[in-house]
Amino acid sequence: MNDNYVVIMAGGVGTRFWPFSRKSFPKQFHDVLGTGRTLIQQTADRFKGICPPENIYVVTGEEYKSLTQEQLPFLSDDQVLCEPGRRNTAPCIGYASYKIQKQNPNARIVVAPADHIILKEEEFRERIRTAIDFASANDALVTLGIAPTHPNTGYGYIQFEETDSEVKKVKTFTEKPTLEWAKMFIESGDYTWNAGIFVWSVSAITFAFSKHLPEEADAFNQAQKHFSTEKEKEALDAAYTRCRSISIDNGLMEKADNVYVVKSDIGWSDLGTWRSVYENSSQDENQNAVDANTMLYNTKNCVIKAPKDKLVVINGLEGFVVSEFDNVLMICKMEDEQSVKQFVKDAEAKGEKYV
């Protein structure tokens, strides 16, 4: 277990979850579903028994370092990796992987986003152990795959070879297809959603970087000798100037020929939108998901989230999102939730304090 490491990616802003998720306080630091634990705390809790606490690393921005350590007080300064800028997931994973490689060349690494929910945590740990065992014995990039329930265009899709093995060879890896392609994938029956949770040995991931992202690999190799020294920030700044903004999916997983998937029924949601919050929340007799102090009349199929010190009175709404946080109140049809990104853009024009 001491060779197992966990990298939690926690640098995103979660724009689609505005106004609850803000630049100063992104969704991973909120208790979104009212469980008593924030999303990043739940993510760290999930890995108890997988690796020791000192082997958990969080990659985030400098502006979230104190928030991260406040919510995960067991983390040392060296376990909070602060990126100099957002470059999508490939540089984020590269930084953590090369840092861990310097400390332990025999490391096995699990990479997970900070803002997903997993309801079946024991099953999740079993799937992770299966992936770790396979990655330990093989030169493999392993991901968890979720059985798709509808043709979602916001997820990556993994086509696998149907075998009796728990770990299946991946044929193709497609990020965010069109709706037409997503429907075809669902109908074929040999695709899973990509949960964005990866498992590999540190040697496998650094070799994949050198093969498929050579410029980034060279940048991190140059910086690596300064990791965990007083020159780390300076070296990292220089490395990131050479890194493109590219996802691990586009940069590596779609290109590599040693990708495998572990099919997983773990009660997973990326909790990326208000609808996903609605679907994963308990609902009252009128199918309202409520995390607020409310008086509701003729209101159903709504998600309502607001500070408990305010009384929210609603009459005659159906299928709406009502969300208040800090200085913003948003009321929006749930079916129009894709407009939230535009709302954020327009609100930013009114002032940084609103985003």
BELPE-V45209 format. One line per field, one symbol per residue. ss: DSSP state (H for helix, E for strand, - for the rest). phi: phi as a letter, one per 30 degrees, with the letter a starting at -180 (. if undefined). burial: 1 if it has 9 or more other C-alpha atoms within 8 Angstrom, else 0. Layout:
ss: ???
phi: ???
burial: ???
//
This chain:
ss: ---EEEEEE-----HHH----E--E-HHH---------HHHHHHH-------HHHEEEEEEHHHHHHHHHH-----HHHEEEE----HHHHHHHHHHHHHHHH----EEEEEE---EE--HHHHHHHHHHHHHHHHH---EEEEEE---------EEEEE------EEEEEEEEE---HHHHHHHHHH--EEEEEEEEEEEHHHHHHHHHHH-HHHHHHHHHHH-------HHHHHHHHH-------HHHHHH-----EEEEEE---EE----HHHHHH---------EEE-EEEEE--E--EEE-----EEEEE--E-EEEEEE--EEEEEEHHHHHHHHHHHHHHHHH-HHH-
phi: .dddbbccdbcdciedcdddcbedadddccddcicjbdddddddedcdjcadedcccccacedcdddddddbddddedccccddadbidddeddedddddeddadcdcbccbddcccbdcdddedddddeddddddcbdbccbdccddcaddcccdcccbddbdddccdcdbbbchddddddddddddicbbdddicbbadddddddddddcbddddddddddedcdibdcdddddeddddccddadddddbddcdcbcbbcdbcbicbdhdbddddedccdbddchcccbacbbcbhbahccbbaeddccccbbicbiccbbbahcbccbbdddcdddeddedddddddkedcb
burial: 0011111111101111111111001111111100000111111100110111001111111001100110100011001111110011111111111111110011111111111111011011101111110111001111111111001010111111100000111100111110100110110001111111111111111101110111111111111101100011001111110110111111111101011111111101111111011100001000111111100000111111111000110100101111111000110111001001100100110000011
//
